[in-house]
Amino acid sequence: MPSYLDEFHARDNGAVRVTPDQASRFAKEVAGDFNPIHNPDAKRFCVPGDLLFCLVLNHYGVSQRMGFRFTNMVGADVALRFSPSDESSLAIQDEAGKTYLEVEREGEPSTDPQLIESLTRDYAAFSGQNFPHILVPLMKQHGVMVNPQRPLVFYDSMSFAFDQWPAPAPSLRFANAELVVNGKRGDVALDFDLLADEKVVGSGRKKLVISGLRPFEQAVMDDLVRQYDGWKSDYQSRG
Protein backbone atom coordinates (compact mmCIF):
# COMPACT_ATOMS: atom_id res chain seq x y z
CA MET A 1 0.00 0.00 0.00
CA PRO A 2 1.42 3.46 -0.88
CA SER A 3 2.85 5.50 1.98
CA TYR A 4 4.04 9.09 2.30
CA LEU A 5 7.43 7.55 3.17
CA ASP A 6 7.81 6.09 -0.33
CA GLU A 7 9.40 9.30 -1.60
CA PHE A 8 12.03 9.27 1.16
CA HIS A 9 13.66 5.90 0.41
CA ALA A 10 14.12 3.34 -2.33
CA ARG A 11 14.11 -0.45 -2.33
CA ASP A 12 16.79 -2.29 -4.26
CA ASN A 13 16.96 -6.11 -4.26
CA GLY A 14 15.58 -6.35 -0.74
CA ALA A 15 17.70 -3.48 0.59
CA VAL A 16 16.52 -0.02 1.67
CA ARG A 17 18.57 2.98 0.56
CA VAL A 18 18.20 6.65 1.45
CA THR A 19 19.87 9.26 -0.73
CA PRO A 20 21.20 12.50 0.80
CA ASP A 21 18.46 14.43 -1.00
CA GLN A 22 15.72 12.14 0.37
CA ALA A 23 17.16 12.37 3.89
CA SER A 24 17.41 16.15 3.72
CA ARG A 25 13.86 16.59 2.44
CA PHE A 26 12.46 14.31 5.13
CA ALA A 27 14.32 16.20 7.86
CA LYS A 28 13.13 19.60 6.65
CA GLU A 29 9.66 18.87 5.26
CA VAL A 30 8.37 16.19 7.65
CA ALA A 31 10.36 16.67 10.86
CA GLY A 32 11.00 20.42 10.58
CA ASP A 33 14.64 19.64 11.44
CA PHE A 34 17.22 21.99 9.93
CA ASN A 35 20.32 20.50 11.52
CA PRO A 36 23.01 20.96 8.81
CA ILE A 37 24.26 17.39 9.38
CA HIS A 38 21.30 16.28 7.24
CA ASN A 39 22.17 18.58 4.32
CA PRO A 40 23.18 16.66 1.17
CA ASP A 41 26.58 18.37 1.04
CA ALA A 42 27.36 18.03 4.76
CA LYS A 43 30.87 16.75 5.50
CA ARG A 44 29.51 14.45 8.24
CA PHE A 45 26.16 13.79 6.55
CA CYS A 46 23.85 11.27 8.19
CA VAL A 47 20.32 10.03 7.61
CA PRO A 48 17.92 11.32 10.33
CA GLY A 49 17.31 8.75 13.05
CA ASP A 50 13.64 9.73 12.88
CA LEU A 51 13.48 8.51 9.27
CA LEU A 52 14.93 5.14 10.30
CA PHE A 53 12.32 4.92 13.07
CA CYS A 54 9.53 5.71 10.61
CA LEU A 55 10.79 3.16 8.08
CA VAL A 56 10.89 0.44 10.74
CA LEU A 57 7.27 1.06 11.72
CA ASN A 58 6.24 1.22 8.08
CA HIS A 59 7.93 -2.12 7.39
CA TYR A 60 7.27 -4.13 10.57
CA GLY A 61 4.15 -2.44 11.96
CA VAL A 62 3.51 -0.89 15.37
CA SER A 63 3.63 -3.07 18.49
CA GLN A 64 2.09 -2.18 21.84
CA ARG A 65 5.52 -1.64 23.39
CA MET A 66 8.62 -0.78 21.38
CA GLY A 67 12.17 0.33 22.12
CA PHE A 68 14.80 1.65 19.71
CA ARG A 69 18.54 2.06 20.30
CA PHE A 70 20.67 3.86 17.73
CA THR A 71 24.16 2.34 17.54
CA ASN A 72 25.66 3.99 14.43
CA MET A 73 24.87 6.85 12.08
CA VAL A 74 23.74 5.95 8.56
CA GLY A 75 25.66 7.63 5.74
CA ALA A 76 24.60 8.29 2.15
CA ASP A 77 23.14 5.43 0.11
CA VAL A 78 23.94 2.72 2.67
CA ALA A 79 22.08 -0.48 1.78
CA LEU A 80 20.08 -1.48 4.88
CA ARG A 81 18.50 -4.90 5.32
CA PHE A 82 14.91 -4.97 6.61
CA SER A 83 14.66 -8.75 6.82
CA PRO A 84 11.26 -10.38 7.44
CA SER A 85 11.01 -11.39 11.09
CA ASP A 86 8.48 -12.28 13.76
CA GLU A 87 11.11 -12.08 16.50
CA SER A 88 10.78 -9.65 19.42
CA SER A 89 14.32 -8.35 18.73
CA LEU A 90 15.35 -6.80 15.42
CA ALA A 91 18.64 -5.39 14.16
CA ILE A 92 18.77 -3.05 11.16
CA GLN A 93 22.11 -3.79 9.50
CA ASP A 94 23.97 -3.08 6.29
CA GLU A 95 25.18 -5.75 3.91
CA ALA A 96 28.43 -6.12 5.87
CA GLY A 97 26.55 -6.87 9.08
CA LYS A 98 27.12 -3.49 10.76
CA THR A 99 24.18 -2.64 13.05
CA TYR A 100 22.66 0.85 13.00
CA LEU A 101 19.45 0.36 14.96
CA GLU A 102 18.35 -2.23 17.52
CA VAL A 103 14.62 -2.73 18.07
CA GLU A 104 12.74 -4.50 20.87
CA ARG A 105 9.00 -5.05 20.60
CA GLU A 106 6.17 -6.67 22.55
CA GLY A 107 2.61 -7.42 21.52
CA GLU A 108 0.97 -8.37 18.25
CA PRO A 109 1.98 -5.73 15.66
CA SER A 110 -0.63 -3.58 13.94
CA THR A 111 -0.21 -2.72 10.26
CA ASP A 112 -3.08 -0.21 10.29
CA PRO A 113 -1.84 2.44 7.80
CA GLN A 114 -3.67 5.25 9.63
CA LEU A 115 -2.01 4.33 12.94
CA ILE A 116 1.43 4.09 11.31
CA GLU A 117 1.15 7.38 9.43
CA SER A 118 -0.25 9.30 12.41
CA LEU A 119 2.40 8.00 14.80
CA THR A 120 5.35 8.46 12.46
CA ARG A 121 4.34 11.92 11.25
CA ASP A 122 3.57 13.21 14.74
CA TYR A 123 6.71 11.72 16.27
CA ALA A 124 8.95 13.14 13.54
CA ALA A 125 7.39 16.60 13.94
CA PHE A 126 7.73 16.41 17.75
CA SER A 127 11.33 15.26 17.47
CA GLY A 128 12.24 17.96 14.97
CA GLN A 129 11.11 20.67 17.40
CA ASN A 130 13.57 19.58 20.11
CA PHE A 131 15.94 22.36 19.03
CA PRO A 132 15.56 25.16 19.83
CA HIS A 133 12.14 25.03 21.54
CA ILE A 134 12.93 22.44 24.23
CA LEU A 135 16.72 22.08 24.36
CA VAL A 136 17.65 25.77 24.60
CA PRO A 137 15.53 26.54 27.72
CA LEU A 138 16.71 23.25 29.25
CA MET A 139 20.39 24.07 28.70
CA LYS A 140 19.89 27.58 30.03
CA GLN A 141 18.26 26.18 33.17
CA HIS A 142 21.37 24.07 33.82
CA GLY A 143 23.86 26.77 32.81
CA VAL A 144 25.38 24.84 29.90
CA MET A 145 25.29 24.98 26.11
CA VAL A 146 26.61 23.20 23.04
CA ASN A 147 29.78 24.34 21.32
CA PRO A 148 28.38 26.77 18.70
CA GLN A 149 31.20 25.91 16.25
CA ARG A 150 30.50 22.18 16.52
CA PRO A 151 27.12 21.50 18.13
CA LEU A 152 27.08 17.73 18.74
CA VAL A 153 23.71 16.23 19.65
CA PHE A 154 23.30 12.48 19.21
CA TYR A 155 20.10 10.45 19.08
CA ASP A 156 20.58 7.67 21.65
CA SER A 157 17.27 5.85 22.00
CA MET A 158 13.51 6.08 22.24
CA SER A 159 10.67 3.94 23.51
CA PHE A 160 6.91 4.03 23.74
CA ALA A 161 4.07 1.94 25.15
CA PHE A 162 0.32 2.04 24.52
CA ASP A 163 -1.98 1.46 27.51
CA GLN A 164 -4.82 0.82 25.10
CA TRP A 165 -4.34 -1.87 22.41
CA PRO A 166 -5.28 -2.14 19.60
CA ALA A 167 -4.60 1.56 19.53
CA PRO A 168 -6.35 4.37 17.66
CA ALA A 169 -4.28 6.71 15.50
CA PRO A 170 -2.58 8.93 18.10
CA SER A 171 -1.20 12.44 18.34
CA LEU A 172 1.80 13.38 20.47
CA ARG A 173 2.05 15.92 23.26
CA PHE A 174 5.27 16.98 24.96
CA ALA A 175 5.18 16.10 28.67
CA ASN A 176 8.53 16.74 30.34
CA ALA A 177 12.26 17.27 29.77
CA GLU A 178 15.25 16.41 31.95
CA LEU A 179 18.95 17.09 31.55
CA VAL A 180 21.71 15.42 33.58
CA VAL A 181 25.10 17.10 33.18
CA ASN A 182 28.29 15.11 33.67
CA GLY A 183 31.27 17.27 32.80
CA LYS A 184 31.15 18.04 29.08
CA ARG A 185 28.43 15.47 28.46
CA GLY A 186 24.70 15.93 28.88
CA ASP A 187 22.05 13.20 28.93
CA VAL A 188 18.63 14.47 27.87
CA ALA A 189 15.32 12.66 28.38
CA LEU A 190 12.23 13.98 26.61
CA ASP A 191 8.89 12.51 27.68
CA PHE A 192 5.73 12.61 25.59
CA ASP A 193 2.13 11.43 25.84
CA LEU A 194 0.21 9.57 23.15
CA LEU A 195 -3.31 10.99 22.81
CA ALA A 196 -6.54 9.88 21.15
CA ASP A 197 -9.60 12.13 21.39
CA GLU A 198 -7.70 14.20 23.99
CA LYS A 199 -7.29 11.13 26.23
CA VAL A 200 -3.88 9.73 27.12
CA VAL A 201 -3.58 6.23 25.61
CA GLY A 202 0.18 5.76 26.05
CA SER A 203 3.50 7.44 26.65
CA GLY A 204 7.08 7.49 25.42
CA ARG A 205 10.58 8.79 26.01
CA LYS A 206 13.33 9.98 23.69
CA LYS A 207 16.95 10.13 24.88
CA LEU A 208 19.67 12.37 23.46
CA VAL A 209 23.34 12.80 24.27
CA ILE A 210 24.93 16.26 24.03
CA SER A 211 28.72 16.42 23.98
CA GLY A 212 31.22 19.28 24.19
CA LEU A 213 29.21 21.25 26.76
CA ARG A 214 30.47 24.63 27.90
CA PRO A 215 29.12 27.40 30.19
CA PHE A 216 25.92 28.99 28.92
CA GLU A 217 26.27 32.35 27.15
CA GLN A 218 22.97 34.01 26.22
CA ALA A 219 24.38 36.12 23.36
CA VAL A 220 26.17 33.16 21.78
CA MET A 221 23.07 30.98 22.07
CA ASP A 222 20.92 33.75 20.58
CA ASP A 223 23.27 33.86 17.58
CA LEU A 224 23.06 30.09 17.17
CA VAL A 225 19.25 30.15 17.26
CA ARG A 226 19.20 33.02 14.74
CA GLN A 227 21.49 31.01 12.46
CA TYR A 228 19.23 27.98 12.77
CA ASP A 229 16.12 30.06 12.06
CA GLY A 230 17.95 31.53 9.06
CA TRP A 231 18.56 28.07 7.59
CA LYS A 232 14.86 27.35 8.03
CA SER A 233 13.76 30.61 6.41
CA ASP A 234 16.17 30.17 3.48
CA TYR A 235 14.88 26.69 2.75
CA GLN A 236 11.23 27.65 3.02
CA SER A 237 11.71 30.69 0.78
CA ARG A 238 13.18 28.43 -1.93
CA GLY A 239 10.17 26.12 -1.69
C-alpha positions as CSV (number, residue, x, y, z in Angstrom):
1,M,0.0,0.0,0.0
2,P,1.4,3.5,-0.9
3,S,2.9,5.5,2.0
4,Y,4.0,9.1,2.3
5,L,7.4,7.5,3.2
6,D,7.8,6.1,-0.3
7,E,9.4,9.3,-1.6
8,F,12.0,9.3,1.2
9,H,13.7,5.9,0.4
10,A,14.1,3.3,-2.3
11,R,14.1,-0.5,-2.3
12,D,16.8,-2.3,-4.3
13,N,17.0,-6.1,-4.3
14,G,15.6,-6.3,-0.7
15,A,17.7,-3.5,0.6
16,V,16.5,0.0,1.7
17,R,18.6,3.0,0.6
18,V,18.2,6.6,1.5
19,T,19.9,9.3,-0.7
20,P,21.2,12.5,0.8
21,D,18.5,14.4,-1.0
22,Q,15.7,12.1,0.4
23,A,17.2,12.4,3.9
24,S,17.4,16.1,3.7
25,R,13.9,16.6,2.4
26,F,12.5,14.3,5.1
27,A,14.3,16.2,7.9
28,K,13.1,19.6,6.6
29,E,9.7,18.9,5.3
30,V,8.4,16.2,7.6
31,A,10.4,16.7,10.9
32,G,11.0,20.4,10.6
33,D,14.6,19.6,11.4
34,F,17.2,22.0,9.9
35,N,20.3,20.5,11.5
36,P,23.0,21.0,8.8
37,I,24.3,17.4,9.4
38,H,21.3,16.3,7.2
39,N,22.2,18.6,4.3
40,P,23.2,16.7,1.2
41,D,26.6,18.4,1.0
42,A,27.4,18.0,4.8
43,K,30.9,16.8,5.5
44,R,29.5,14.5,8.2
45,F,26.2,13.8,6.5
46,C,23.8,11.3,8.2
47,V,20.3,10.0,7.6
48,P,17.9,11.3,10.3
49,G,17.3,8.8,13.0
50,D,13.6,9.7,12.9
51,L,13.5,8.5,9.3
52,L,14.9,5.1,10.3
53,F,12.3,4.9,13.1
54,C,9.5,5.7,10.6
55,L,10.8,3.2,8.1
56,V,10.9,0.4,10.7
57,L,7.3,1.1,11.7
58,N,6.2,1.2,8.1
59,H,7.9,-2.1,7.4
60,Y,7.3,-4.1,10.6
61,G,4.2,-2.4,12.0
62,V,3.5,-0.9,15.4
63,S,3.6,-3.1,18.5
64,Q,2.1,-2.2,21.8
65,R,5.5,-1.6,23.4
66,M,8.6,-0.8,21.4
67,G,12.2,0.3,22.1
68,F,14.8,1.6,19.7
69,R,18.5,2.1,20.3
70,F,20.7,3.9,17.7
71,T,24.2,2.3,17.5
72,N,25.7,4.0,14.4
73,M,24.9,6.9,12.1
74,V,23.7,6.0,8.6
75,G,25.7,7.6,5.7
76,A,24.6,8.3,2.2
77,D,23.1,5.4,0.1
78,V,23.9,2.7,2.7
79,A,22.1,-0.5,1.8
80,L,20.1,-1.5,4.9
81,R,18.5,-4.9,5.3
82,F,14.9,-5.0,6.6
83,S,14.7,-8.8,6.8
84,P,11.3,-10.4,7.4
85,S,11.0,-11.4,11.1
86,D,8.5,-12.3,13.8
87,E,11.1,-12.1,16.5
88,S,10.8,-9.6,19.4
89,S,14.3,-8.3,18.7
90,L,15.3,-6.8,15.4
91,A,18.6,-5.4,14.2
92,I,18.8,-3.0,11.2
93,Q,22.1,-3.8,9.5
94,D,24.0,-3.1,6.3
95,E,25.2,-5.8,3.9
96,A,28.4,-6.1,5.9
97,G,26.5,-6.9,9.1
98,K,27.1,-3.5,10.8
99,T,24.2,-2.6,13.1
100,Y,22.7,0.9,13.0
101,L,19.4,0.4,15.0
102,E,18.3,-2.2,17.5
103,V,14.6,-2.7,18.1
104,E,12.7,-4.5,20.9
105,R,9.0,-5.1,20.6
106,E,6.2,-6.7,22.6
107,G,2.6,-7.4,21.5
108,E,1.0,-8.4,18.2
109,P,2.0,-5.7,15.7
110,S,-0.6,-3.6,13.9
111,T,-0.2,-2.7,10.3
112,D,-3.1,-0.2,10.3
113,P,-1.8,2.4,7.8
114,Q,-3.7,5.2,9.6
115,L,-2.0,4.3,12.9
116,I,1.4,4.1,11.3
117,E,1.2,7.4,9.4
118,S,-0.3,9.3,12.4
119,L,2.4,8.0,14.8
120,T,5.4,8.5,12.5
121,R,4.3,11.9,11.2
122,D,3.6,13.2,14.7
123,Y,6.7,11.7,16.3
124,A,9.0,13.1,13.5
125,A,7.4,16.6,13.9
126,F,7.7,16.4,17.8
127,S,11.3,15.3,17.5
128,G,12.2,18.0,15.0
129,Q,11.1,20.7,17.4
130,N,13.6,19.6,20.1
131,F,15.9,22.4,19.0
132,P,15.6,25.2,19.8
133,H,12.1,25.0,21.5
134,I,12.9,22.4,24.2
135,L,16.7,22.1,24.4
136,V,17.6,25.8,24.6
137,P,15.5,26.5,27.7
138,L,16.7,23.2,29.2
139,M,20.4,24.1,28.7
140,K,19.9,27.6,30.0
141,Q,18.3,26.2,33.2
142,H,21.4,24.1,33.8
143,G,23.9,26.8,32.8
144,V,25.4,24.8,29.9
145,M,25.3,25.0,26.1
146,V,26.6,23.2,23.0
147,N,29.8,24.3,21.3
148,P,28.4,26.8,18.7
149,Q,31.2,25.9,16.3
150,R,30.5,22.2,16.5
151,P,27.1,21.5,18.1
152,L,27.1,17.7,18.7
153,V,23.7,16.2,19.7
154,F,23.3,12.5,19.2
155,Y,20.1,10.4,19.1
156,D,20.6,7.7,21.7
157,S,17.3,5.9,22.0
158,M,13.5,6.1,22.2
159,S,10.7,3.9,23.5
160,F,6.9,4.0,23.7
161,A,4.1,1.9,25.1
162,F,0.3,2.0,24.5
163,D,-2.0,1.5,27.5
164,Q,-4.8,0.8,25.1
165,W,-4.3,-1.9,22.4
166,P,-5.3,-2.1,19.6
167,A,-4.6,1.6,19.5
168,P,-6.3,4.4,17.7
169,A,-4.3,6.7,15.5
170,P,-2.6,8.9,18.1
171,S,-1.2,12.4,18.3
172,L,1.8,13.4,20.5
173,R,2.0,15.9,23.3
174,F,5.3,17.0,25.0
175,A,5.2,16.1,28.7
176,N,8.5,16.7,30.3
177,A,12.3,17.3,29.8
178,E,15.2,16.4,31.9
179,L,19.0,17.1,31.6
180,V,21.7,15.4,33.6
181,V,25.1,17.1,33.2
182,N,28.3,15.1,33.7
183,G,31.3,17.3,32.8
184,K,31.1,18.0,29.1
185,R,28.4,15.5,28.5
186,G,24.7,15.9,28.9
187,D,22.0,13.2,28.9
188,V,18.6,14.5,27.9
189,A,15.3,12.7,28.4
190,L,12.2,14.0,26.6
191,D,8.9,12.5,27.7
192,F,5.7,12.6,25.6
193,D,2.1,11.4,25.8
194,L,0.2,9.6,23.2
195,L,-3.3,11.0,22.8
196,A,-6.5,9.9,21.2
197,D,-9.6,12.1,21.4
198,E,-7.7,14.2,24.0
199,K,-7.3,11.1,26.2
200,V,-3.9,9.7,27.1
201,V,-3.6,6.2,25.6
202,G,0.2,5.8,26.0
203,S,3.5,7.4,26.6
204,G,7.1,7.5,25.4
205,R,10.6,8.8,26.0
206,K,13.3,10.0,23.7
207,K,17.0,10.1,24.9
208,L,19.7,12.4,23.5
209,V,23.3,12.8,24.3
210,I,24.9,16.3,24.0
211,S,28.7,16.4,24.0
212,G,31.2,19.3,24.2
213,L,29.2,21.2,26.8
214,R,30.5,24.6,27.9
215,P,29.1,27.4,30.2
216,F,25.9,29.0,28.9
217,E,26.3,32.4,27.2
218,Q,23.0,34.0,26.2
219,A,24.4,36.1,23.4
220,V,26.2,33.2,21.8
221,M,23.1,31.0,22.1
222,D,20.9,33.7,20.6
223,D,23.3,33.9,17.6
224,L,23.1,30.1,17.2
225,V,19.3,30.1,17.3
226,R,19.2,33.0,14.7
227,Q,21.5,31.0,12.5
228,Y,19.2,28.0,12.8
229,D,16.1,30.1,12.1
230,G,18.0,31.5,9.1
231,W,18.6,28.1,7.6
232,K,14.9,27.3,8.0
233,S,13.8,30.6,6.4
234,D,16.2,30.2,3.5
235,Y,14.9,26.7,2.8
236,Q,11.2,27.6,3.0
237,S,11.7,30.7,0.8
238,R,13.2,28.4,-1.9
239,G,10.2,26.1,-1.7
